[in-house]
Amino acid sequence: MANLIIYYSRKGENYFNGSIKKLAKGNTEIVAEFIQKAIGGDLFEVETVKKYSEDYSKCTEEAKVEIREKARPELKKYLTDISKYDNIFICGPCWWGTFPMAIFSQIEKLDWTGKKVIGLMTHEGSGLGASERDLKKFCVGASFGKCLAIYGGNASNSEAEVSAWAKEQVK
């Protein structure tokens, strides 16, 4: 069984355990790497052409506008074929109750027929938000595993939980 981990992660200023903190590596990237370590597979980082603001508060406003407008930010690169993968993990931070719009820029371009999709969301209190519903809306033809929400402030300490969950999803 071949695995793919698609993720978007914010480095730099983030809301972290109740305050703004600069992160060298985003919470979702940390967790995506835990998935890869546990079950193997390829990592694909979703990166936008236009960078979000370095300022966390401004970034949240940019994200709010994107959601309201149902924007699809242009990406630096796109996956075009996922036919060799059986299990596809889609990971991102919770931005206004769902994945960043850049995730949707990528997943709308793919054929999900016969794939198993498993979502993971890092958050600071909102859990999975509407991410499960949104994955089912955009990943037509896929089956779905159990999604997982990881509190962002605990991301670096979540390896055991994430590993056990990821292994269960690919059985």
C-alpha positions as CSV (number, residue, x, y, z in Angstrom):
1,M,0.0,0.0,0.0
2,A,1.5,3.3,-1.1
3,N,1.0,6.4,1.1
4,L,1.0,10.1,0.3
5,I,0.9,12.9,2.9
6,I,-0.2,16.2,1.4
7,Y,0.2,19.1,3.9
8,Y,0.2,22.9,4.3
9,S,2.0,24.3,7.3
10,R,2.7,27.8,8.5
11,K,6.2,28.7,9.7
12,G,7.0,31.9,11.5
13,E,4.4,33.7,13.6
14,N,1.7,31.4,14.8
15,Y,-0.9,31.4,17.6
16,F,0.6,28.9,20.0
17,N,-0.7,28.0,23.4
18,G,-2.5,31.3,23.9
19,S,0.1,33.7,22.5
20,I,1.9,34.6,19.3
21,K,5.2,32.7,18.8
22,K,7.7,32.3,16.0
23,L,8.0,28.7,14.9
24,A,11.0,27.5,12.9
25,K,8.8,24.6,11.6
26,G,5.0,24.7,11.5
27,N,2.9,22.4,13.6
28,T,1.3,20.6,10.7
29,E,4.8,19.9,9.1
30,I,5.9,18.3,12.4
31,V,2.8,16.1,12.4
32,A,3.1,15.2,8.7
33,E,6.6,14.0,9.3
34,F,5.4,11.9,12.2
35,I,2.9,10.2,9.8
36,Q,5.7,9.6,7.3
37,K,7.9,8.1,10.0
38,A,5.2,5.8,11.2
39,I,3.9,4.4,7.9
40,G,6.3,5.5,5.2
41,G,5.2,7.3,2.0
42,D,5.8,10.5,0.2
43,L,5.4,14.0,1.6
44,F,4.0,16.8,-0.6
45,E,4.1,20.3,0.8
46,V,1.5,22.7,-0.6
47,E,3.2,26.1,-1.1
48,T,1.5,29.2,-2.4
49,V,3.1,31.5,-5.0
50,K,2.0,34.6,-3.1
51,K,3.2,34.4,0.4
52,Y,0.9,35.1,3.3
53,S,1.8,38.0,5.6
54,E,4.6,37.3,8.1
55,D,2.4,39.0,10.7
56,Y,0.0,36.4,12.2
57,S,-2.9,38.8,12.6
58,K,-2.7,40.0,9.0
59,C,-2.4,36.4,7.8
60,T,-5.6,35.5,9.6
61,E,-7.4,38.3,7.8
62,E,-6.0,37.2,4.5
63,A,-7.2,33.7,5.2
64,K,-10.7,35.0,6.1
65,V,-10.9,36.9,2.8
66,E,-9.9,33.8,0.9
67,I,-12.5,31.7,2.6
68,R,-15.2,34.3,2.0
69,E,-14.3,34.5,-1.7
70,K,-13.7,30.7,-2.1
71,A,-10.3,31.7,-3.5
72,R,-7.9,29.1,-4.9
73,P,-4.4,30.6,-4.4
74,E,-1.9,29.6,-7.1
75,L,0.6,27.0,-5.9
76,K,4.3,26.8,-6.7
77,K,3.8,23.2,-7.9
78,Y,0.9,20.8,-8.2
79,L,0.5,17.1,-7.9
80,T,-1.2,16.0,-11.1
81,D,-1.3,12.2,-10.7
82,I,-2.0,10.2,-7.5
83,S,-2.7,6.9,-9.2
84,K,0.2,5.1,-7.5
85,Y,-1.1,5.9,-4.0
86,D,-3.7,4.0,-2.0
87,N,-3.9,6.1,1.1
88,I,-3.7,9.9,1.1
89,F,-3.4,11.9,4.2
90,I,-4.5,15.6,3.9
91,C,-3.1,17.7,6.7
92,G,-3.4,21.4,7.5
93,P,-4.0,24.0,10.2
94,C,-7.5,25.0,11.0
95,W,-8.1,28.4,9.4
96,W,-11.5,29.7,10.1
97,G,-13.0,26.2,10.5
98,T,-11.5,24.4,7.6
99,F,-8.2,23.8,5.7
100,P,-6.4,26.8,4.2
101,M,-7.7,27.5,0.7
102,A,-4.4,26.4,-0.8
103,I,-5.2,22.8,0.2
104,F,-8.3,23.1,-2.0
105,S,-6.3,24.6,-4.8
106,Q,-4.5,21.2,-4.9
107,I,-7.1,18.6,-4.1
108,E,-9.6,20.0,-6.6
109,K,-7.2,19.0,-9.4
110,L,-7.0,15.3,-8.5
111,D,-9.0,12.1,-9.3
112,W,-9.9,10.6,-6.0
113,T,-11.6,7.5,-7.4
114,G,-10.7,4.5,-5.3
115,K,-8.4,6.4,-2.9
116,K,-8.7,6.4,0.9
117,V,-8.5,9.9,2.2
118,I,-7.6,10.6,5.8
119,G,-7.6,14.1,7.2
120,L,-5.6,15.7,10.0
121,M,-6.0,19.2,11.3
122,T,-3.8,21.1,13.7
123,H,-5.6,23.7,15.8
124,E,-5.6,25.9,18.8
125,G,-9.0,25.0,20.1
126,S,-11.4,24.5,17.1
127,G,-10.7,20.8,16.6
128,L,-11.6,19.5,13.1
129,G,-14.0,22.3,12.3
130,A,-15.7,21.5,9.0
131,S,-12.6,19.8,7.5
132,E,-14.2,16.3,7.3
133,R,-17.3,17.7,5.5
134,D,-15.1,19.7,3.1
135,L,-12.9,16.7,2.3
136,K,-15.9,14.6,1.4
137,K,-17.2,17.4,-0.8
138,F,-14.0,17.8,-2.8
139,C,-12.5,14.3,-2.8
140,V,-15.4,12.7,-4.8
141,G,-15.0,9.0,-5.3
142,A,-12.8,8.4,-2.3
143,S,-13.4,6.4,0.9
144,F,-12.6,8.1,4.1
145,G,-10.6,7.1,7.2
146,K,-11.0,8.6,10.7
147,C,-9.8,12.2,10.9
148,L,-7.6,13.4,13.7
149,A,-7.3,16.8,15.4
150,I,-4.0,17.7,17.1
151,Y,-3.7,20.7,19.3
152,G,-1.0,22.8,17.7
153,G,0.7,23.6,21.0
154,N,1.2,19.9,21.6
155,A,2.2,19.0,18.0
156,S,5.9,18.3,18.8
157,N,4.8,15.9,21.7
158,S,2.1,14.1,19.6
159,E,4.3,11.5,17.9
160,A,2.9,8.5,19.8
161,E,-0.7,9.5,19.2
162,V,-0.2,10.4,15.5
163,S,1.8,7.2,14.8
164,A,-0.8,4.9,16.4
165,W,-3.6,6.7,14.5
166,A,-1.8,6.6,11.1
167,K,-1.0,2.9,11.5
168,E,-4.7,2.2,12.3
169,Q,-5.8,4.1,9.2
170,V,-3.7,2.1,6.7
171,K,-4.6,-1.4,8.0
